[in-house]
Amino acid sequence: MSRTPPKNLLILIILAAAALFCTMPQANAHEHGPQKRTISLAASGAVKATPDKIDITTGVTSEALTAREALDKNTEAMAQVVEALKSDGIDAKDIQTINFSVAPVYEQRKEGTAPFIVGYRVVNSVRISLRDTKKLGAILDKVVSLGANTIDLIEFGMAEPEALKDEARKLAMEAVTANARLYAEAAGVELGPVLTIIEEDAFIPRYGSAAPARMEMARDVPIEAGTATVEVRVRVTWELE
């Protein structure tokens, strides 16, 4: 038969539990001291530059009744193009094959009938990295004269984009710091140490020009590179004093 604890004993147990709860460490907003006052701003830095590197995608497309004949025609023309590029001072490492294919050419002469092979097509394309941009017009004219019949893309870029990015980063930090000082002065406080620096975005332009519509080119084809802008955006957080 169970016995009920005396009433006084129950009261003592409840009081002891309450006392223990009160002595336990409690998490509160002041455990780590007052919250820091901060300011967080973002700004961009931009550097304009003239592209000093051009990538050209060009090649030879040949067709013939047999695959062997199409391949021989293509190989002869492509060999002349590559040799001319090297003789113009373009390093072998700046000439890269990006596409090579041999495929049948089909024709369907009557609706409802199965297409049949009428010949073969060979495609050989290379990407040329041109580091002397003044040679662009002459190079385009030469490769077309020697048998290149496709120019798919002319892409302008920077040979050393990281150096320009670093300059843009410095300008972005100068801009965001100047803005933060202005805000702090207006608020009657002072900037403390930097807490975080986050690079939100970095843009290095590469832009292409469509290939000329006509392949019968005159000497020094007029294509202008213009200027490009390298931009970096940063966000910085300071503690306020």
C-alpha positions in Angstrom: 0.0 0.0 0.0 1.6 3.3 -1.1 1.9 6.2 1.3 1.3 9.8 0.3 4.3 12.1 1.1 3.6 14.7 3.8 2.5 18.1 2.6 5.5 19.9 4.1 7.9 17.5 2.3 6.2 18.3 -1.1 6.6 22.1 -0.5 10.3 21.6 0.3 10.8 19.7 -2.9 9.1 22.4 -5.0 11.1 25.2 -3.4 14.4 23.3 -3.9 13.6 22.8 -7.6 12.8 26.5 -8.1 16.0 27.5 -6.4 18.0 25.2 -8.7 16.3 26.6 -11.8 17.1 30.1 -10.7 20.8 29.3 -10.2 21.2 27.8 -13.7 22.9 30.0 -16.4 20.2 31.7 -18.5 20.8 32.7 -22.1 20.0 36.4 -22.7 20.8 39.2 -25.0 23.5 40.6 -22.6 25.4 37.4 -22.2 28.1 38.5 -24.7 27.9 42.2 -24.0 26.0 44.9 -26.0 25.5 44.3 -29.7 28.0 46.0 -32.0 26.9 48.9 -34.1 27.9 48.4 -37.7 27.6 50.0 -41.2 27.6 48.0 -44.4 27.9 49.5 -47.8 28.6 48.4 -51.4 30.4 50.2 -54.3 31.9 49.4 -57.7 35.2 50.1 -59.3 35.7 50.1 -63.0 38.7 50.2 -65.4 38.4 51.0 -69.1 40.8 49.3 -71.4 41.3 48.6 -75.1 41.1 44.8 -75.8 44.6 43.5 -76.5 43.7 39.9 -77.5 41.3 38.6 -80.2 40.1 35.1 -80.7 39.0 34.2 -84.2 37.1 31.1 -85.0 37.7 30.2 -88.7 37.9 27.1 -90.8 37.4 25.2 -94.1 34.3 23.4 -95.2 34.7 21.1 -98.2 32.3 18.9 -100.2 32.9 16.2 -102.7 31.4 13.0 -104.1 33.5 10.8 -101.9 34.7 11.2 -98.3 38.3 10.8 -99.4 38.1 13.5 -102.0 36.4 15.9 -99.6 39.0 15.2 -96.9 41.9 15.7 -99.4 40.5 19.1 -100.5 39.9 20.2 -96.9 43.4 19.1 -95.7 45.1 21.0 -98.5 43.3 24.2 -97.9 43.6 24.0 -94.1 47.3 23.2 -94.3 47.8 26.4 -96.3 45.8 28.5 -93.8 47.8 27.2 -90.8 51.1 27.6 -92.5 50.3 31.2 -93.4 49.3 32.0 -89.9 52.6 30.6 -88.5 54.6 32.5 -91.1 52.8 35.7 -89.9 54.3 35.2 -86.5 51.3 33.5 -84.8 52.7 30.9 -82.3 51.6 27.3 -82.7 50.1 27.3 -79.2 47.7 30.0 -80.3 46.2 27.9 -83.1 43.9 25.2 -81.7 41.6 22.8 -83.6 38.1 23.0 -82.1 36.0 21.1 -84.6 36.6 18.3 -87.1 34.0 16.2 -88.8 33.3 14.1 -91.8 29.6 13.5 -92.6 27.5 12.4 -95.6 25.4 15.0 -97.4 21.8 13.8 -98.0 19.3 14.9 -100.6 15.6 14.1 -101.0 14.4 14.6 -104.5 10.8 13.6 -104.1 8.5 14.0 -101.2 7.8 10.8 -99.4 10.9 9.1 -100.7 13.9 8.2 -98.5 16.9 10.7 -98.7 20.1 9.3 -100.2 23.7 10.3 -100.0 24.9 12.7 -102.8 28.3 13.5 -101.3 30.4 14.1 -98.2 31.2 17.2 -96.2 34.4 17.8 -94.2 34.6 20.6 -91.6 37.8 21.7 -89.9 37.7 24.7 -87.6 40.4 26.4 -85.6 40.5 29.0 -82.9 43.3 31.6 -83.4 44.4 33.8 -80.5 45.7 37.0 -82.0 47.9 39.0 -79.7 48.7 41.8 -82.1 45.3 43.3 -82.7 46.6 45.5 -85.5 47.0 42.4 -87.6 43.3 41.5 -87.5 42.3 42.8 -90.9 45.3 41.4 -92.7 44.8 38.0 -91.0 41.2 37.8 -92.0 42.0 38.6 -95.6 44.8 36.1 -95.7 42.9 33.1 -94.3 40.0 33.7 -96.7 42.4 34.1 -99.7 44.0 30.7 -98.8 40.7 28.8 -98.6 39.0 29.5 -95.3 35.3 29.8 -96.1 33.9 30.1 -92.6 34.6 32.8 -90.0 32.2 32.1 -87.2 33.2 34.5 -84.5 35.6 37.3 -83.7 35.9 37.7 -79.9 37.7 40.6 -78.2 39.2 40.1 -74.7 42.1 40.9 -72.4 45.4 39.0 -72.3 45.8 39.7 -68.5 42.4 40.4 -67.0 43.5 39.8 -63.4 45.7 42.8 -63.4 42.7 44.9 -64.5 40.5 43.3 -61.9 43.0 44.1 -59.2 43.0 47.8 -60.2 39.1 47.7 -60.2 39.2 46.2 -56.7 41.3 49.0 -55.4 39.0 51.6 -56.9 35.9 49.8 -55.5 37.5 49.8 -52.0 38.4 53.5 -52.3 34.8 54.3 -53.3 33.1 52.3 -50.6 35.4 53.6 -47.9 34.8 57.2 -48.9 31.0 56.6 -48.8 31.2 55.0 -45.4 33.2 57.9 -43.9 30.6 60.3 -45.3 27.8 58.4 -43.6 29.7 58.1 -40.4 30.5 61.8 -40.3 26.8 62.7 -41.0 25.8 60.4 -38.1 28.3 61.8 -35.7 30.3 58.6 -35.3 33.6 57.2 -36.4 34.5 54.2 -38.5 36.0 51.3 -36.5 37.8 48.3 -37.9 36.6 46.4 -41.0 34.6 43.3 -40.1 34.0 41.8 -43.5 34.9 42.3 -47.2 32.8 40.5 -49.8 33.4 40.6 -53.5 29.8 40.5 -54.8 30.5 40.6 -58.5 33.4 40.9 -61.0 32.8 41.4 -64.7 35.5 40.9 -67.3 34.0 41.6 -70.7 34.4 39.3 -73.7 32.3 40.4 -76.6 32.1 39.0 -80.1 31.5 40.4 -83.5 29.5 38.4 -86.1 31.5 37.2 -89.0 31.4 39.3 -92.2 28.6 38.2 -94.5 30.7 38.2 -97.6 33.8 36.0 -97.8 35.4 38.0 -100.6 37.4 40.3 -98.4 39.5 43.3 -99.2 42.8 43.9 -97.6 42.7 45.0 -94.0 39.0 44.3 -93.2 37.8 47.2 -91.0 36.7 45.7 -87.6 37.0 48.0 -84.6 37.7 46.6 -81.1 36.5 49.7 -79.2 37.0 49.8 -75.4 35.9 47.4 -72.7 35.2 48.0 -69.0 36.4 45.6 -66.2 34.2 46.1 -63.2 34.3 44.8 -59.6 31.7 45.3 -56.9 32.5 44.9 -53.2 30.5 45.0 -50.0 32.3 46.1 -46.8 31.1 46.1 -43.2 32.7 48.3 -40.5 32.2 48.5 -36.8 31.2 52.0 -35.6 32.9 53.6 -32.6 
